[in-house]
Every structure is written in structure tokens, then in C-alpha cells.
């Protein structure tokens, strides 16, 4: 399994927080600012984990996740958002369609980001 992580979020500060959380670990991180760019990246690189913002201009996180799964990519996806209630119906539709994901709230601490990443991808025990 690839230990490469992709972060898709329109907020540069959020993207940077993921880079900082994982910078001294064995997990290389790519970041992009949109669902459209995220789809380009998953076509070029094998990722072991994707962190995906829910509310973005253009293609939302729900639409991005649907397209990732349509492409046959089964990489674990963690939807990271402060707006999940606003998207509750769409998230329920994903579940009804058998599209799997995990949901975590923003903001997330560096430790939580690391622990999720290590839990999904394995690797170093110490943080």
C-alpha cells in the first residue's frame, strides 16, 4: 500500500496544516486546492489516503468523492469539514450508494492527523 497522502482543500492554511502535521514522518503529502485538481492527481499518483474538504468552490467534496469512486479508486477517504450538517443529505446519499468514507471535524490537531494517517497507512509508532 502506498504511504502517499493527498489533501484536497480550497483553504491554503488547511493544506499547510496537513503538510506540517506530516512533515517529519514517512508519509509524503501532495496538496491541491480543488476537486478537479484532486481528480487529476489521483489519475497520476497512487495514494494510500485522501483527506478531502467537503465545502469547496466548483466541485464539492461529495462530487469529488463520487468521481474518485467512479474511476475505480478505492483509496480510504476522510472528509474533513466544519460544515457536515449543511451536506447531511448528500452524505446520506453517498452511504446509500455504498460509497465509503470517514468524517472528521475541522479543525483537526496535528496529532489527530498523524494518528489517522498512521492508523490507515501503518508505519512509525512514535509521534
N, C-alpha and C positions, 0 to 999 in steps of 0.2 A: 504494500500500500504506500502510496506517495505521502510524504510528510509536508507537502507544499500546501499553503493556505492561501485562499483568495478572499479578500474583503471587498464587498461591493457596497458603497455608501456615498451619497452625494455630499456629505459633510467632511471636508478635509481634516478637521480636528479629530473626528471619529476614526477616520482611516489611519491617521498618525498614531492614535492611541493604541491601535492594534499592532502597528509596527513596533512601537515602544514596548508593548507588553511581551512581544515575542522576539525582540532583537537579540537577546543573549541566549537563545535556545537553538535547538536543532531544526526549527520549523521555518523555512523560508516563506516570506509573505509577499504577495502581489496585491496591489490595491488599484481599484478603478472607481470612477465617480458615477457610473450609471449601469442600469441593467443591460443596455445594449452593448456597452464595453465588456461587461461581465460575460455575456454570451460569446463575444469574440475570444475572450481569454480561455474559456472552458473548451473551446474548439482547438486551441493551440497547445494547451498545457494540461497535464493530468494533475488534478488537485485531490488531496485527501480530505479536505474540509473547506466549506464555504460559509463565511459569515455574510449575511445579506440584510441590508436595510429594507424595511417594509415600505416606508413612505419616501418616494423619490420622484422628481420631475420626470416626465416621459413614462418609461416603463416602470411600473411599481414592482416591489419585491414579489408580490403574488404572481404577477405576469412573468417575471424573470424566472421564478422557480418552475412555473408550468412549462416554460420553454426549455429550461435545462432538462427537465424530466422527459419532455417530448423528444429531445435529442438522444435519449437513451443513457444519460449520465446519472448514475445513482449515488454520487458523492453526498455524504452527510451535509445537510444544510441547517444552520442555526439562523433563524430570523431574529435580528436584533432591532428592537423598536421601543419607542415610548408611546406609540400610537396604536397598539393592538386592538383596543376596543372599537376604534373607528373602522377597522378592517375585519371585525369579527365574523361577519357573514362570509366574506371571501375566504378567510382562513378555514371556516367550517366546510366550505365547498371543496377546498384542497383535500381536507381529510376525507370527505365523502367520495372523492375521486381516487382515493388511495395514494395520494401524494404525501410522502412523509417529510417531516421537518421537526425541529425543536424551536421553541420560542423563548427568548431571553430578553429581559428589560434593559433599556438604556437608562442611565449609564451603567456600564459593567466595569468592575475593577480589573486592573491588570492581572491580579491573581486569579480571578474568575475566568478571564480569557485564557490564561495559561492552563488552568485546570481542565477546562472544557477541551482545549486543544490536545493536551496530553491524554485525557480520557478517551478521545476519539482516535488519535493517531499513535498512542503509545509513546514510549521514549523515556527520557530522563525523569528521575523520581524527584529530585530536588528543584526548588524554585528559587 
